[in-house]
Amino acid sequence: MADLKIFIADDHQILIDGIISFFNELEGFEVIGYANDGINLLRDIAVKTPDIILLDLNMPKLDGISTLKKLKENYPNIKVIILSNYHQSQLIKETKSLGASGYILKNGSKSDLLTAIETAQSGKLYFPEAEEVNLDTQLVFTDEFMKKHQLTKREVEIIRLVCEELSSKEIGDKLFIAEFTVTTHRRNILSKLGLKNTPALINFAKQNGIA
């Protein structure tokens, strides 16, 4: 049986490298390409034919929702699994209505990713339980918070995982990045926020509605 061909679209190269490394260790899968934005994704799959696309929603040039619409219009047989930091019901429902085959959170596990792919490939849907919160308010708040404190999306993601009491190794496993990289991010976060330790970071996150 031919390997399942996967294409990755995400604006975090470290995440892409981690996913590629993960699939390189498994039989039956082949990552045939990747892109850091929606425009390059659409360009590249015009000459490549993946079975599965792992699609980030928050990308430059052409966002994930717009990219998903174009993918399903032009390549209806390709299964698309959404990669996202957001767990809001409106967003999950929208991607499902637009034809996505699955939706996984970036702080999920590697087994979650495999299950989503296997479920989608079997012709079924893989979507999580959704949190009923106001999407627009949450997204705007997160963006403003990032700008105010000069934090990146990755750093906010790590703050949330720290608040879940995950170790640097556990965070690295979830995000497909090295433990050393997580440790570096955590040190940079504390420096940017002027905090001394993890308890102070958790308290700061709770006070600012990030945790």
N, C-alpha and C positions, 0 to 999 in steps of 0.2 A: 504494500500500500504506500502511495506517495506521501511524503511529509506534508503536514498542514502548513501552508504558507501564511506568514504573519507580517503585517506592516505596522509600524509604530509611529504615531504622530503626537509629539509632546514638545514643549519648549524648554524642558529641562534635560539637557544632554546626559547628565549623571543618571537620571531615571532611565533614559533610553539604554545607556550602557549596561545598567544593572539588569534590565529585562532581557537584553540580548545575551548577557552572560548566563542568566538563568536558563534560557531556552537552549543555549549551546550545550548544557549539561544533560538535556533530556533527548530521548529518541522520539522521532515522529513529528518534530517541529522544525521549521526553518524560518528565521527572520530574513525576509527578502529585501527589506529596506526600511528607512525611517525618514521623517521630516520634522522640522521644528516649527512649522506653521501650516495653516490650511492650504495656502496657495501652492506651496511646494508638494504637499501631499497629493493634491488633485493633478498636478503636473506629472508626478512620478508614477502614479498608478495608471496613467494613460498608456504607459509602456510596460507596466508590471501587472500581474493579476494575482493579488493576494486572496486567500480564503477568508481571512479575518483581519480587520483593522482595529487597532487599539487607539482610540481617539480621545485626546485631552480636550476639555471644553474651553479652557482659558488659554488661548494661543494668539500671537500677534498676526497682523495682516488679514486673516480671516478666522473668526472665532469658531469654536466647535459646533455650535448650533447651525450656523450658516454652512459650514463644511458638511455637516451631516445631511442637510437638505439636498445639497448638490450631489453627494455620494448616492443617496437613495434614488434621486432622479435619474442619474446617469449609470449607476452600477448597482441595480436593485438586488443582484444575487450575492454581492459581497456582504458578509456579516460584519456589523459594526458594534464594538463594545466600548462604551464610554468609560474613560478614566477621569475621576473628578475628586476634588476636595470637598465638594458641596453635597449635602445630604437632604436638601430641601425637596418637599413633595412636588412643588410646581415644576421644578427643573427635571426631576425624574420622570414625571408624567409627560412633559413636553418631549423629551428624547424618545420615550416609548412610543408616543403618538407619531413621531417623525420616522419611525422605522428602525430604531436601534434594537439590537438583539440582546443587549445586556448593559448593565451599569454597575461598576465597581468603584469603591472608594479607594483612594490612594493610600490610606492608612490600613487597608485590608492586608490579608496574608497572601503568600504565594499560592497556597491551596485555593484561595478564593478566585485568584486569577485563572488557574487551571480549570476550576469548576465552571466558571463563566464561559470560558472558551469551549469546553466540551459540551456544555448545555446549548450554546448558540449553534455549534456545528451540528448538533442533533436536530436542529430545527425548533428548539424551544427557546423561551425567554428567561433571562436571568436578571431580576431586578430586586433591590433591597427594600425593606420596609422604609418608608419615607417619614421624615420629621415634618410635622405641620408647622412651619414657620414662614414668616414673610420673606420671600426670596430677595426682592429688591432691597429691602431695608438691610438684610444681612450682608449682601454683597457690597453695597455702598459703604456700610460700616467697616467691613474688613478692608476695603480699598483705602478708606480715609485713615484707618488705624495704621496701615502699612506706610502710607505717605508721612504721617505725623512722626512716626518713630523710625523711619528709614529702614523698615524691615522688608525682606523679600517674601514672596509666597511660600517658599520653602521654609523660611525661618518661622513664619506663623504656623505652618503645618507642624514643625518640630515642637514649638511651644505647646500646641494642643496635645501632642503625644506625650510630652514630658508631664503634662497635667494628668494624663491617664496612668502615670507612674510606670511608664516603660523605661527600661534601661537604654543606653546608647546603642547597644548591640541589638536589642529588640526593635528599636526605631529603625536602625539600619536595615534589618531584615524586612521590615514592612515596606520601606521606601526603596529597596533595591540599591542601597548605597553602603559604603564601608562604615564600620564603627568609628574609625578615625575621622571620617568626614562629618559624621554626626557630632562627635566631640568638638570639632572645629566650629561647626555651626553654633553649638551651645555656648561656646566661649565668646563668639562674636555677638550673639544675642545679649548675653549678660553685659558685654562692653557697651553695646549700643544703648541699652536701657539703663545703664548705670547701676546694675544690681550685682550683689556679691555672690549669691549662691542659688541653688535650685528652689529651696523653700520661698525665697524672695520672688523668684520668677513665677512660681505657681500663684502666690498671693497677688502679684501684679496682674497676671492673666485673669484671675477671677474678678478682680476689681474693674477690669476693662472689658469684661464680657467675652473674652477669648476662650476661656476654659469651658 
